[in-house]
């Protein structure tokens, strides 16, 4: 881990000083860099990134270089753009820098009031309302909500998306309506972390090629029902050659209100298995809201509910059969060059299968209080306190209590160029 930290620090030291003069590398092109470094104090179970059970991505106190990223977007022609994003972390999963997104975007010249957009490649589905900044970063908090933490862990579109939007002139042009539809491959193991690890709260984004460790659960041991599973998950794997899809819709009113809805299905066969990874049939519905409240307070809220199943039917349920849900409400306010944010998360996983020693129940909530002070356009100081209180009986399999309160206090210097 020390070696990874040194390498990540070296990457940040090389790219960040040059970034100030390279943000606008050419007309129509932007190159964004970022790094978070500082101190933290943690009271938690051992982190899941080290192959244990904790809901945080790190369990170490002291100085940390938490994250570094690079995000490039450029115009190839008048209607064709490209975007590539990569992330680096100082955790036990390994690798200093890896791709999280890489896609082409085509906006054909409008021939009517409808505006089309196509994306082809690897990108996030249009789910998060709290991470619009470069590097899929949040302008509000260091850690993402439970919903978007899971999106960052296990969901990525590797395929094509088409969206159409329109501003009806008879409504004055302030209203924009949009529809999205996508077909994708990969993401067949998505849902395995949600069942076997549970919800988490952190800012780590899975990179292509990452092997996300699993705790030494009883059902994964030799001679047990899922012994063929690797001790890790590669969530962007194609297992059964069946494409998944999502469809969504949105409404935006000026810059004051945004509503979104999305239905997602990866269509994985629950009995499929390839090279140590099972197919998990995962589907969910999601609602999102962003608006301004009186007193210059911003509101962001999301709700998600779905299911993930894996394995053969054992009576009326699959070998792993869960229902999951989460929601959060975030309030934020700017005071000049300062921002104060409060977020509440609720999450749960309901276990419905009859398999012994495989209790995937997970229920809890989290409070996040974040403060940010911008020293300049490129440098900010961020303070954040996070508490996660949850009940997960499967922790007892590893010798930990089935209910725990985890806390994290961070003081970070955020560099953005």
Beta strands, then each sheet from edge to edge (+ up, - down):
strand 1: 29-43
strand 2: 62-75
strand 3: 80-89
strand 4: 98-106
strand 5: 114-123
strand 6: 157-166
strand 7: 175-185
strand 8: 212-213
strand 9: 232-233
strand 10: 244-253
strand 11: 257-265
strand 12: 273-274
strand 13: 277-278
strand 14: 281-293
strand 15: 297-314
strand 16: 317-335
strand 17: 338-351
strand 18: 362-374
strand 19: 379-391
strand 20: 403-416
sheet 1: 1+ 2- 3+ 4- 5+ 6- 7+ 10- 11+ 14- 15+ 16- 17+ 18- 19+ 20- 1+
sheet 2: 8+ 9-
sheet 3: 12+ 13-
end
